[in-house]
């Protein structure tokens, strides 16, 4: 049977998978959030790093998930370089997101890599975000946020075949020009 025919995990199945891997996690429920701006109230109540997730593809059809600190500004025109993509990147469609990661727009999360049994998506983690003790992510739906210690999240993703590549994300040129010199 082809892995793509398996139904995507739901949050309860994901929590069971985290438990089987010995990954500590705690989850809070909240109103649906679709943007980083909408999640600011949640951020105030949950310590740790918060995320924004970019589901991207290049012209050859390679798929990428980039998880950055929620307020990071990322230069999408140059992002293909540190990711080793074949070309500049564009956002994957909602249909491709559902097919590859089994989640809806607004619910993109590194935990959705548990649904990528075929290994189609390459995962990149922002170095700044990786520096937090805890990372807060959606558990496949945007009505909950799950806190996981960063080393445990990295170990879980490696165990399911999606070890993150930690990268420095390019910032827009205007921010580099205005950054103070060391």
C-alpha positions in Angstrom: 0.0 0.0 0.0 1.3 3.5 -0.9 2.0 5.7 2.1 0.1 8.6 0.4 -3.1 6.6 0.8 -2.9 6.7 4.6 -5.2 9.1 6.3 -3.4 12.1 7.9 -3.0 12.0 11.6 -5.4 14.0 13.8 -4.2 15.8 16.9 -5.0 12.8 19.3 -3.0 10.4 17.1 -0.2 12.9 16.9 -0.1 13.2 20.7 0.0 9.4 21.0 2.9 9.3 18.5 4.8 12.0 20.5 4.2 9.9 23.7 5.5 6.7 22.0 8.7 8.6 21.1 9.0 9.9 24.7 8.6 13.5 23.5 7.3 15.8 26.3 4.6 18.1 25.2 1.8 20.3 26.6 -1.1 21.7 24.7 -3.6 24.6 25.2 -6.8 25.1 23.2 -7.8 28.5 21.9 -9.8 30.2 19.2 -8.6 29.5 15.6 -5.7 31.6 14.5 -4.6 32.0 10.9 -1.8 34.6 11.1 1.1 35.5 13.3 -0.8 38.7 14.1 -3.8 36.8 15.4 -1.6 34.6 17.6 0.0 37.5 19.6 -2.4 37.0 22.5 -1.4 33.3 22.7 2.3 34.3 22.5 1.9 36.4 25.6 0.6 33.5 27.6 3.0 30.8 26.4 6.7 31.2 27.0 9.2 30.0 24.3 9.6 30.5 20.6 6.6 30.9 18.4 6.6 30.0 14.7 5.6 30.9 11.3 5.8 28.2 8.7 6.4 28.5 5.0 5.4 25.6 2.8 7.3 26.2 -0.4 8.3 24.6 -3.7 10.8 25.2 -6.4 10.4 24.9 -10.2 11.5 21.3 -10.2 8.7 20.4 -7.8 10.9 19.9 -4.7 9.0 20.7 -1.5 10.3 22.6 1.5 9.0 23.4 5.0 10.7 26.4 6.6 9.9 27.0 10.3 11.0 30.5 11.5 10.6 32.6 14.6 7.1 34.1 14.3 8.4 37.7 13.8 11.3 36.9 11.6 11.4 38.8 8.3 12.6 36.4 5.6 13.8 37.4 2.1 11.9 35.0 -0.1 13.8 36.1 -3.2 17.1 34.8 -1.7 15.7 31.9 0.5 16.4 29.3 -2.2 20.2 29.7 -1.7 20.5 28.4 1.9 17.9 25.7 1.1 19.8 24.4 -1.9 16.6 24.8 -4.1 16.8 24.5 -7.9 15.2 27.9 -8.3 13.5 30.7 -6.5 10.7 29.5 -4.4 6.9 29.9 -4.5 4.3 29.0 -2.0 2.8 25.5 -2.3 -1.0 25.5 -3.0 -3.5 24.5 -0.4 -4.1 21.3 -2.4 -0.4 20.4 -2.4 -0.2 21.2 1.3 -3.1 18.8 2.0 -1.5 16.1 -0.2 2.0 16.4 1.2 1.5 17.3 4.9 -2.2 16.5 5.5 -3.1 19.9 7.0 -5.1 22.9 6.0 -3.7 26.4 5.4 -3.3 28.2 8.7 -2.4 24.9 10.4 1.1 24.4 8.9 3.5 23.0 11.5 6.7 20.9 11.6 4.5 18.3 13.4 2.7 17.8 10.0 5.9 16.1 8.8 4.6 13.0 10.6 2.1 12.9 7.7 4.9 13.0 5.1 5.5 9.3 5.1 6.8 9.4 1.5 9.6 11.9 2.6 8.7 14.5 -0.1 9.3 17.5 2.1 12.7 18.8 3.2 12.6 20.6 6.6 14.6 23.7 7.6 14.6 25.3 11.0 15.5 28.9 11.6 18.7 29.1 13.7 17.2 31.9 15.8 14.1 29.8 16.6 16.3 26.7 17.4 17.9 28.8 20.1 14.8 28.9 22.2 14.4 26.3 25.1 10.8 25.6 24.0 9.1 25.9 20.6 5.3 26.3 20.4 3.6 24.8 17.3 0.2 23.8 16.1 -0.6 20.1 16.6 -2.0 19.8 13.0 -4.9 22.3 13.7 -4.9 26.0 14.4 -7.2 25.8 17.5 -4.4 24.4 19.7 -0.8 25.2 20.5 1.6 22.6 21.7 4.8 23.5 23.6 7.8 21.1 23.1 11.3 21.5 24.4 13.5 22.3 21.3 15.9 19.3 21.7 12.9 17.0 22.1 11.2 18.4 19.0 14.4 18.0 16.9 14.8 14.4 18.2 11.2 13.6 17.4 11.5 15.0 13.8 14.8 13.0 13.3 13.1 9.9 14.5 10.3 10.2 12.0 12.8 10.8 9.1 12.7 14.6 9.0 15.8 15.8 10.9 15.8 19.5 10.5 18.6 21.4 8.7 19.3 24.4 10.8 19.8 27.5 8.7 20.3 31.2 8.9 17.4 32.7 7.0 18.2 35.6 4.7 16.6 38.9 5.7 15.3 41.6 3.3 18.2 43.8 2.0 16.7 47.0 3.5 17.1 45.4 6.9 20.7 44.4 6.3 21.6 47.9 5.2 20.0 49.5 8.3 21.5 47.0 10.8 24.0 48.6 13.1 27.7 47.6 12.5 29.3 45.4 15.2 
